[in-house]
Protein backbone atom coordinates (compact mmCIF):
# COMPACT_ATOMS: atom_id res chain seq x y z
CA UNK A 1 0.00 0.00 0.00
CA UNK A 2 1.02 3.63 -0.42
CA UNK A 3 2.15 5.64 2.58
CA UNK A 4 3.93 8.95 3.11
CA UNK A 5 6.98 8.61 5.33
CA UNK A 6 9.02 11.14 7.28
CA UNK A 7 12.49 10.13 6.09
CA UNK A 8 14.39 12.50 8.43
CA UNK A 9 13.53 15.41 10.69
CA UNK A 10 13.29 18.67 8.77
CA UNK A 11 11.10 20.67 6.40
CA UNK A 12 8.25 19.44 4.19
CA UNK A 13 10.79 18.02 1.72
CA UNK A 14 11.45 15.09 4.10
CA UNK A 15 7.96 13.70 3.32
CA UNK A 16 8.22 11.01 0.64
CA UNK A 17 5.93 8.40 -0.86
CA UNK A 18 6.78 4.79 -0.03
CA UNK A 19 5.30 1.30 -0.16
CA UNK A 20 4.58 -0.82 2.89
CA UNK A 21 2.78 -4.15 3.32
CA UNK A 22 -0.96 -3.76 3.78
CA UNK A 23 -2.13 -4.83 7.27
CA UNK A 24 -3.94 -8.16 7.45
CA UNK A 25 -7.05 -8.93 9.49
CA UNK A 26 -6.16 -9.84 13.08
CA UNK A 27 -2.42 -9.32 12.69
CA UNK A 28 -2.41 -7.08 15.78
CA UNK A 29 -4.77 -8.29 18.56
CA UNK A 30 -7.43 -5.74 19.48
CA UNK A 31 -6.91 -3.63 16.37
CA UNK A 32 -9.20 -3.34 13.35
CA UNK A 33 -8.42 -2.06 9.88
CA UNK A 34 -9.83 1.01 8.17
CA UNK A 35 -9.42 1.73 4.47
CA UNK A 36 -8.96 5.48 4.41
CA UNK A 37 -10.67 7.99 2.19
CA UNK A 38 -9.20 11.08 3.84
CA UNK A 39 -6.65 12.15 6.46
CA UNK A 40 -6.26 15.53 8.12
CA UNK A 41 -3.01 17.50 8.28
CA UNK A 42 -2.63 18.77 11.85
CA UNK A 43 -0.24 21.21 13.51
CA UNK A 44 1.05 18.30 15.59
CA UNK A 45 2.10 16.53 12.38
CA UNK A 46 4.22 19.48 11.34
CA UNK A 47 5.83 19.87 14.75
CA UNK A 48 6.72 16.16 14.87
CA UNK A 49 8.13 16.27 11.32
CA UNK A 50 10.24 19.31 12.19
CA UNK A 51 11.86 17.47 15.10
CA UNK A 52 10.40 19.41 18.03
CA UNK A 53 9.75 16.16 19.89
CA UNK A 54 12.69 14.07 18.63
CA UNK A 55 14.14 13.44 22.10
CA UNK A 56 10.75 12.66 23.62
CA UNK A 57 9.99 10.17 20.85
CA UNK A 58 13.19 8.16 21.31
CA UNK A 59 13.75 5.34 20.46
CA UNK A 60 11.27 6.00 17.61
CA UNK A 61 13.14 7.56 14.71
CA UNK A 62 12.43 8.15 10.99
CA UNK A 63 11.29 6.66 8.77
CA UNK A 64 7.77 6.72 10.18
CA UNK A 65 4.28 7.65 9.02
CA UNK A 66 2.60 10.79 10.35
CA UNK A 67 -1.08 11.51 10.74
CA UNK A 68 -3.80 11.53 13.40
CA UNK A 69 -7.22 12.37 11.90
CA UNK A 70 -8.82 9.88 9.52
CA UNK A 71 -12.07 8.99 7.78
CA UNK A 72 -12.87 5.89 5.77
CA UNK A 73 -14.60 2.51 5.88
CA UNK A 74 -14.10 -0.35 8.30
CA UNK A 75 -12.55 -3.45 6.81
CA UNK A 76 -13.28 -5.50 9.95
CA UNK A 77 -16.26 -5.50 12.36
CA UNK A 78 -15.60 -3.40 15.43
CA UNK A 79 -17.35 -2.62 18.72
CA UNK A 80 -18.99 0.81 18.63
CA UNK A 81 -20.66 3.21 21.08
CA UNK A 82 -24.05 1.53 20.61
CA UNK A 83 -23.18 -1.94 19.31
CA UNK A 84 -21.06 -3.77 16.75
CA UNK A 85 -20.12 -1.78 13.67
CA UNK A 86 -20.07 -4.08 10.61
CA UNK A 87 -17.38 -4.06 7.96
CA UNK A 88 -18.11 -1.30 5.47
CA UNK A 89 -19.32 1.18 8.10
CA UNK A 90 -18.32 4.78 7.43
CA UNK A 91 -16.14 5.86 10.36
CA UNK A 92 -13.83 8.65 11.44
CA UNK A 93 -11.61 9.32 14.40
CA UNK A 94 -8.03 9.95 15.37
CA UNK A 95 -4.93 7.99 16.24
CA UNK A 96 -3.26 9.08 19.50
CA UNK A 97 0.02 9.15 17.60
CA UNK A 98 2.16 10.73 20.27
CA UNK A 99 0.92 8.36 22.98
CA UNK A 100 1.21 5.22 20.87
CA UNK A 101 4.62 6.10 19.39
CA UNK A 102 4.50 3.25 16.89
CA UNK A 103 5.14 5.51 13.89
CA UNK A 104 1.96 4.20 12.24
CA UNK A 105 -0.05 7.25 11.25
CA UNK A 106 -2.87 8.07 8.87
CA UNK A 107 -0.92 9.18 5.80
CA UNK A 108 -1.62 5.70 4.43
CA UNK A 109 -4.20 3.76 2.46
CA UNK A 110 -5.03 1.27 5.24
CA UNK A 111 -4.44 1.71 8.98
CA UNK A 112 -4.79 -0.38 12.14
CA UNK A 113 -6.77 1.30 14.91
CA UNK A 114 -8.18 0.54 18.31
CA UNK A 115 -12.00 0.65 18.08
CA UNK A 116 -11.89 3.19 20.93
CA UNK A 117 -10.33 5.68 18.50
CA UNK A 118 -13.28 5.93 16.11
CA UNK A 119 -17.02 6.42 15.75
CA UNK A 120 -19.52 6.03 12.91
CA UNK A 121 -20.35 9.03 10.75
CA UNK A 122 -23.66 9.82 9.09
CA UNK A 123 -24.06 9.78 5.32
CA UNK A 124 -24.61 13.56 5.50
CA UNK A 125 -20.99 14.03 6.59
CA UNK A 126 -18.55 13.53 3.72
CA UNK A 127 -15.16 11.98 4.30
CA UNK A 128 -13.14 15.16 3.80
CA UNK A 129 -15.38 17.03 6.23
CA UNK A 130 -15.13 14.20 8.78
CA UNK A 131 -11.32 14.08 8.57
CA UNK A 132 -11.14 17.78 9.51
CA UNK A 133 -12.92 17.28 12.83
CA UNK A 134 -11.78 14.57 15.29
CA UNK A 135 -8.55 15.64 17.04
CA UNK A 136 -9.31 19.37 16.91
CA UNK A 137 -12.87 19.05 18.23
CA UNK A 138 -11.89 16.57 20.95
CA UNK A 139 -8.99 18.79 22.05
CA UNK A 140 -11.25 21.84 22.21
CA UNK A 141 -13.98 20.07 24.15
CA UNK A 142 -11.61 18.39 26.58
CA UNK A 143 -9.61 21.58 27.07
CA UNK A 144 -12.75 23.44 28.04
CA UNK A 145 -13.59 20.61 30.40
CA UNK A 146 -10.23 21.06 32.11
CA UNK A 147 -10.80 24.83 32.40
CA UNK A 148 -14.14 24.01 34.07
CA UNK A 149 -15.50 27.55 33.90
CA UNK A 150 -19.09 28.27 35.00
CA UNK A 151 -21.66 29.75 32.64
CA UNK A 152 -21.17 33.51 32.38
CA UNK A 153 -17.39 33.33 32.88
CA UNK A 154 -15.10 35.08 30.41
CA UNK A 155 -12.79 33.08 28.15
CA UNK A 156 -10.01 34.21 25.83
CA UNK A 157 -9.44 31.91 22.85
CA UNK A 158 -6.17 32.50 21.01
CA UNK A 159 -5.94 31.09 17.50
CA UNK A 160 -9.72 31.38 17.14
CA UNK A 161 -9.41 31.50 13.35
CA UNK A 162 -7.67 28.12 13.41
CA UNK A 163 -9.22 24.67 13.44
CA UNK A 164 -9.00 23.98 17.19
CA UNK A 165 -9.83 27.57 18.10
CA UNK A 166 -13.00 27.63 16.00
CA UNK A 167 -14.26 24.54 17.80
CA UNK A 168 -13.33 26.04 21.17
CA UNK A 169 -15.36 29.15 20.37
CA UNK A 170 -18.39 27.05 19.43
CA UNK A 171 -18.24 24.72 22.43
CA UNK A 172 -17.58 27.61 24.84
CA UNK A 173 -20.49 29.63 23.52
CA UNK A 174 -22.79 26.62 23.78
CA UNK A 175 -21.69 26.26 27.42
CA UNK A 176 -22.72 29.85 28.17
CA UNK A 177 -19.25 31.40 28.34
CA UNK A 178 -18.52 34.93 27.16
CA UNK A 179 -15.86 34.40 24.52
CA UNK A 180 -13.21 36.88 23.42
CA UNK A 181 -11.69 35.49 20.23
CA UNK A 182 -8.24 36.39 18.90
CA UNK A 183 -8.87 36.38 15.16
CA UNK A 184 -7.25 37.02 11.83
CA UNK A 185 -8.41 40.34 10.42
CA UNK A 186 -11.53 39.67 8.38
CA UNK A 187 -12.70 36.67 10.43
CA UNK A 188 -14.50 38.71 13.08
CA UNK A 189 -18.01 38.44 11.62
CA UNK A 190 -17.76 34.68 11.14
CA UNK A 191 -16.46 34.09 14.66
CA UNK A 192 -19.28 36.15 16.12
CA UNK A 193 -21.74 33.98 14.22
CA UNK A 194 -20.02 30.96 15.77
CA UNK A 195 -20.50 32.41 19.24
CA UNK A 196 -17.74 34.90 20.09
CA UNK A 197 -19.00 37.93 22.01
CA UNK A 198 -15.92 40.02 21.20
CA UNK A 199 -13.03 39.72 18.75
CA UNK A 200 -9.56 41.20 18.95
CA UNK A 201 -7.15 41.26 16.02
CA UNK A 202 -4.26 38.82 16.00
CA UNK A 203 -0.85 40.47 16.48
CA UNK A 204 1.95 40.84 18.97
CA UNK A 205 0.94 39.57 22.44
CA UNK A 206 1.25 43.05 23.97
CA UNK A 207 -1.15 44.45 21.35
CA UNK A 208 -3.60 41.59 21.90
CA UNK A 209 -3.47 42.15 25.65
CA UNK A 210 -4.12 45.89 25.20
CA UNK A 211 -7.16 45.16 23.02
CA UNK A 212 -8.41 42.63 25.56
CA UNK A 213 -8.09 45.00 28.51
CA UNK A 214 -10.08 47.62 26.62
CA UNK A 215 -12.93 45.10 26.44
CA UNK A 216 -12.46 43.24 29.74
CA UNK A 217 -10.55 45.51 32.16
CA UNK A 218 -10.55 42.87 34.93
CA UNK A 219 -8.98 40.27 32.62
CA UNK A 220 -10.54 36.90 31.79
CA UNK A 221 -11.43 33.92 33.95
CA UNK A 222 -9.77 31.49 31.57
CA UNK A 223 -7.47 31.27 28.55
CA UNK A 224 -7.65 28.58 25.88
CA UNK A 225 -4.32 28.98 24.09
CA UNK A 226 -5.14 27.51 20.70
CA UNK A 227 -2.37 29.50 19.01
CA UNK A 228 0.40 28.07 21.24
CA UNK A 229 1.44 31.56 22.37
CA UNK A 230 2.46 30.43 25.84
CA UNK A 231 4.00 32.78 28.41
CA UNK A 232 3.23 36.11 26.69
CA UNK A 233 -0.54 35.54 26.91
CA UNK A 234 -0.66 34.40 30.56
CA UNK A 235 -1.17 38.03 31.75
CA UNK A 236 -4.62 37.91 30.11
CA UNK A 237 -5.85 35.65 32.94
CA UNK A 238 -6.97 37.21 36.19
CA UNK A 239 -5.49 36.17 39.55
CA UNK A 240 -6.80 32.72 40.42
CA UNK A 241 -7.91 32.09 36.83
CA UNK A 242 -7.18 29.12 34.60
CA UNK A 243 -5.02 28.55 31.51
CA UNK A 244 -5.00 25.61 29.10
CA UNK A 245 -2.00 25.02 26.83
CA UNK A 246 -1.91 22.54 23.95
CA UNK A 247 1.83 21.78 23.86
CA UNK A 248 4.33 21.13 26.64
CA UNK A 249 6.86 23.55 25.19
CA UNK A 250 4.20 26.28 25.14
CA UNK A 251 2.99 25.79 28.71
CA UNK A 252 3.77 28.77 30.97
CA UNK A 253 4.88 28.46 34.57
CA UNK A 254 1.99 29.20 36.95
CA UNK A 255 1.85 32.56 38.68
CA UNK A 256 -0.68 34.67 40.58
CA UNK A 257 -2.48 31.48 41.65
CA UNK A 258 -3.44 30.79 38.00
CA UNK A 259 -4.11 27.10 37.36
CA UNK A 260 -2.08 26.08 34.28
CA UNK A 261 -2.62 22.72 32.57
CA UNK A 262 -1.57 21.08 29.31
CA UNK A 263 -4.19 19.18 27.34
CA UNK A 264 -3.67 16.58 24.62
CA UNK A 265 -6.81 15.32 22.90
CA UNK A 266 -7.60 11.73 23.80
CA UNK A 267 -10.00 9.49 21.87
CA UNK A 268 -13.39 8.79 23.40
CA UNK A 269 -15.81 6.92 21.10
CA UNK A 270 -18.99 8.21 22.74
CA UNK A 271 -17.68 11.78 22.65
CA UNK A 272 -16.61 11.39 19.01
CA UNK A 273 -20.03 10.00 18.07
CA UNK A 274 -21.74 13.00 19.70
CA UNK A 275 -19.37 15.40 17.93
CA UNK A 276 -20.01 13.83 14.52
CA UNK A 277 -23.76 13.98 15.15
CA UNK A 278 -23.46 17.69 15.85
CA UNK A 279 -21.59 18.08 12.55
CA UNK A 280 -24.33 16.14 10.74
CA UNK A 281 -26.99 18.32 12.40
CA UNK A 282 -25.03 21.48 11.51
CA UNK A 283 -24.75 22.38 15.17
CA UNK A 284 -20.96 22.26 14.88
CA UNK A 285 -19.27 23.93 11.93
CA UNK A 286 -15.93 22.81 10.50
CA UNK A 287 -13.81 24.33 7.76
CA UNK A 288 -11.75 22.55 5.12
CA UNK A 289 -9.08 24.80 3.65
CA UNK A 290 -7.79 22.54 0.86
CA UNK A 291 -8.21 18.98 -0.35
CA UNK A 292 -5.07 17.47 -1.87
CA UNK A 293 -3.99 13.97 -2.98
CA UNK A 294 -1.86 11.87 -0.64
CA UNK A 295 1.16 12.16 -2.91
CA UNK A 296 1.15 15.93 -2.36
CA UNK A 297 1.57 15.68 1.42
CA UNK A 298 4.76 17.77 1.32
CA UNK A 299 2.95 20.59 -0.47
CA UNK A 300 0.09 20.26 2.01
CA UNK A 301 2.57 20.86 4.85
CA UNK A 302 4.03 23.87 3.02
CA UNK A 303 0.58 25.40 2.61
CA UNK A 304 -0.40 24.70 6.20
CA UNK A 305 2.78 26.29 7.54
CA UNK A 306 2.33 29.31 5.28
CA UNK A 307 -1.17 29.79 6.69
CA UNK A 308 -2.59 30.72 3.29
CA UNK A 309 -6.15 29.75 4.18
CA UNK A 310 -7.62 29.04 7.61
CA UNK A 311 -9.04 25.57 8.10
CA UNK A 312 -7.84 22.00 7.97
CA UNK A 313 -5.98 20.75 4.91
CA UNK A 314 -7.18 17.23 4.09
CA UNK A 315 -5.38 14.54 2.10
CA UNK A 316 -7.55 12.46 -0.20
CA UNK A 317 -6.52 8.81 -0.30
C-alpha positions in Angstrom: 0.0 0.0 0.0 1.0 3.6 -0.4 2.1 5.6 2.6 3.9 8.9 3.1 7.0 8.6 5.3 9.0 11.1 7.3 12.5 10.1 6.1 14.4 12.5 8.4 13.5 15.4 10.7 13.3 18.7 8.8 11.1 20.7 6.4 8.3 19.4 4.2 10.8 18.0 1.7 11.4 15.1 4.1 8.0 13.7 3.3 8.2 11.0 0.6 5.9 8.4 -0.9 6.8 4.8 0.0 5.3 1.3 -0.2 4.6 -0.8 2.9 2.8 -4.2 3.3 -1.0 -3.8 3.8 -2.1 -4.8 7.3 -3.9 -8.2 7.5 -7.0 -8.9 9.5 -6.2 -9.8 13.1 -2.4 -9.3 12.7 -2.4 -7.1 15.8 -4.8 -8.3 18.6 -7.4 -5.7 19.5 -6.9 -3.6 16.4 -9.2 -3.3 13.3 -8.4 -2.1 9.9 -9.8 1.0 8.2 -9.4 1.7 4.5 -9.0 5.5 4.4 -10.7 8.0 2.2 -9.2 11.1 3.8 -6.6 12.1 6.5 -6.3 15.5 8.1 -3.0 17.5 8.3 -2.6 18.8 11.9 -0.2 21.2 13.5 1.1 18.3 15.6 2.1 16.5 12.4 4.2 19.5 11.3 5.8 19.9 14.8 6.7 16.2 14.9 8.1 16.3 11.3 10.2 19.3 12.2 11.9 17.5 15.1 10.4 19.4 18.0 9.8 16.2 19.9 12.7 14.1 18.6 14.1 13.4 22.1 10.7 12.7 23.6 10.0 10.2 20.9 13.2 8.2 21.3 13.7 5.3 20.5 11.3 6.0 17.6 13.1 7.6 14.7 12.4 8.2 11.0 11.3 6.7 8.8 7.8 6.7 10.2 4.3 7.6 9.0 2.6 10.8 10.3 -1.1 11.5 10.7 -3.8 11.5 13.4 -7.2 12.4 11.9 -8.8 9.9 9.5 -12.1 9.0 7.8 -12.9 5.9 5.8 -14.6 2.5 5.9 -14.1 -0.3 8.3 -12.6 -3.4 6.8 -13.3 -5.5 10.0 -16.3 -5.5 12.4 -15.6 -3.4 15.4 -17.4 -2.6 18.7 -19.0 0.8 18.6 -20.7 3.2 21.1 -24.1 1.5 20.6 -23.2 -1.9 19.3 -21.1 -3.8 16.7 -20.1 -1.8 13.7 -20.1 -4.1 10.6 -17.4 -4.1 8.0 -18.1 -1.3 5.5 -19.3 1.2 8.1 -18.3 4.8 7.4 -16.1 5.9 10.4 -13.8 8.6 11.4 -11.6 9.3 14.4 -8.0 9.9 15.4 -4.9 8.0 16.2 -3.3 9.1 19.5 0.0 9.1 17.6 2.2 10.7 20.3 0.9 8.4 23.0 1.2 5.2 20.9 4.6 6.1 19.4 4.5 3.3 16.9 5.1 5.5 13.9 2.0 4.2 12.2 0.0 7.3 11.3 -2.9 8.1 8.9 -0.9 9.2 5.8 -1.6 5.7 4.4 -4.2 3.8 2.5 -5.0 1.3 5.2 -4.4 1.7 9.0 -4.8 -0.4 12.1 -6.8 1.3 14.9 -8.2 0.5 18.3 -12.0 0.7 18.1 -11.9 3.2 20.9 -10.3 5.7 18.5 -13.3 5.9 16.1 -17.0 6.4 15.8 -19.5 6.0 12.9 -20.4 9.0 10.7 -23.7 9.8 9.1 -24.1 9.8 5.3 -24.6 13.6 5.5 -21.0 14.0 6.6 -18.6 13.5 3.7 -15.2 12.0 4.3 -13.1 15.2 3.8 -15.4 17.0 6.2 -15.1 14.2 8.8 -11.3 14.1 8.6 -11.1 17.8 9.5 -12.9 17.3 12.8 -11.8 14.6 15.3 -8.6 15.6 17.0 -9.3 19.4 16.9 -12.9 19.0 18.2 -11.9 16.6 21.0 -9.0 18.8 22.1 -11.3 21.8 22.2 -14.0 20.1 24.2 -11.6 18.4 26.6 -9.6 21.6 27.1 -12.8 23.4 28.0 -13.6 20.6 30.4 -10.2 21.1 32.1 -10.8 24.8 32.4 -14.1 24.0 34.1 -15.5 27.5 33.9 -19.1 28.3 35.0 -21.7 29.7 32.6 -21.2 33.5 32.4 -17.4 33.3 32.9 -15.1 35.1 30.4 -12.8 33.1 28.2 -10.0 34.2 25.8 -9.4 31.9 22.9 -6.2 32.5 21.0 -5.9 31.1 17.5 -9.7 31.4 17.1 -9.4 31.5 13.3 -7.7 28.1 13.4 -9.2 24.7 13.4 -9.0 24.0 17.2 -9.8 27.6 18.1 -13.0 27.6 16.0 -14.3 24.5 17.8 -13.3 26.0 21.2 -15.4 29.2 20.4 -18.4 27.1 19.4 -18.2 24.7 22.4 -17.6 27.6 24.8 -20.5 29.6 23.5 -22.8 26.6 23.8 -21.7 26.3 27.4 -22.7 29.8 28.2 -19.2 31.4 28.3 -18.5 34.9 27.2 -15.9 34.4 24.5 -13.2 36.9 23.4 -11.7 35.5 20.2 -8.2 36.4 18.9 -8.9 36.4 15.2 -7.3 37.0 11.8 -8.4 40.3 10.4 -11.5 39.7 8.4 -12.7 36.7 10.4 -14.5 38.7 13.1 -18.0 38.4 11.6 -17.8 34.7 11.1 -16.5 34.1 14.7 -19.3 36.2 16.1 -21.7 34.0 14.2 -20.0 31.0 15.8 -20.5 32.4 19.2 -17.7 34.9 20.1 -19.0 37.9 22.0 -15.9 40.0 21.2 -13.0 39.7 18.8 -9.6 41.2 18.9 -7.2 41.3 16.0 -4.3 38.8 16.0 -0.9 40.5 16.5 1.9 40.8 19.0 0.9 39.6 22.4 1.3 43.1 24.0 -1.2 44.5 21.4 -3.6 41.6 21.9 -3.5 42.1 25.7 -4.1 45.9 25.2 -7.2 45.2 23.0 -8.4 42.6 25.6 -8.1 45.0 28.5 -10.1 47.6 26.6 -12.9 45.1 26.4 -12.5 43.2 29.7 -10.5 45.5 32.2 -10.5 42.9 34.9 -9.0 40.3 32.6 -10.5 36.9 31.8 -11.4 33.9 33.9 -9.8 31.5 31.6 -7.5 31.3 28.6 -7.6 28.6 25.9 -4.3 29.0 24.1 -5.1 27.5 20.7 -2.4 29.5 19.0 0.4 28.1 21.2 1.4 31.6 22.4 2.5 30.4 25.8 4.0 32.8 28.4 3.2 36.1 26.7 -0.5 35.5 26.9 -0.7 34.4 30.6 -1.2 38.0 31.7 -4.6 37.9 30.1 -5.8 35.6 32.9 -7.0 37.2 36.2 -5.5 36.2 39.5 -6.8 32.7 40.4 -7.9 32.1 36.8 -7.2 29.1 34.6 -5.0 28.6 31.5 -5.0 25.6 29.1 -2.0 25.0 26.8 -1.9 22.5 24.0 1.8 21.8 23.9 4.3 21.1 26.6 6.9 23.6 25.2 4.2 26.3 25.1 3.0 25.8 28.7 3.8 28.8 31.0 4.9 28.5 34.6 2.0 29.2 37.0 1.9 32.6 38.7 -0.7 34.7 40.6 -2.5 31.5 41.6 -3.4 30.8 38.0 -4.1 27.1 37.4 -2.1 26.1 34.3 -2.6 22.7 32.6 -1.6 21.1 29.3 -4.2 19.2 27.3 -3.7 16.6 24.6 -6.8 15.3 22.9 -7.6 11.7 23.8 -10.0 9.5 21.9 -13.4 8.8 23.4 -15.8 6.9 21.1 -19.0 8.2 22.7 -17.7 11.8 22.7 -16.6 11.4 19.0 -20.0 10.0 18.1 -21.7 13.0 19.7 -19.4 15.4 17.9 -20.0 13.8 14.5 -23.8 14.0 15.2 -23.5 17.7 15.8 -21.6 18.1 12.6 -24.3 16.1 10.7 -27.0 18.3 12.4 -25.0 21.5 11.5 -24.8 22.4 15.2 -21.0 22.3 14.9 -19.3 23.9 11.9 -15.9 22.8 10.5 -13.8 24.3 7.8 -11.8 22.5 5.1 -9.1 24.8 3.6 -7.8 22.5 0.9 -8.2 19.0 -0.4 -5.1 17.5 -1.9 -4.0 14.0 -3.0 -1.9 11.9 -0.6 1.2 12.2 -2.9 1.2 15.9 -2.4 1.6 15.7 1.4 4.8 17.8 1.3 3.0 20.6 -0.5 0.1 20.3 2.0 2.6 20.9 4.9 4.0 23.9 3.0 0.6 25.4 2.6 -0.4 24.7 6.2 2.8 26.3 7.5 2.3 29.3 5.3 -1.2 29.8 6.7 -2.6 30.7 3.3 -6.1 29.7 4.2 -7.6 29.0 7.6 -9.0 25.6 8.1 -7.8 22.0 8.0 -6.0 20.7 4.9 -7.2 17.2 4.1 -5.4 14.5 2.1 -7.6 12.5 -0.2 -6.5 8.8 -0.3 
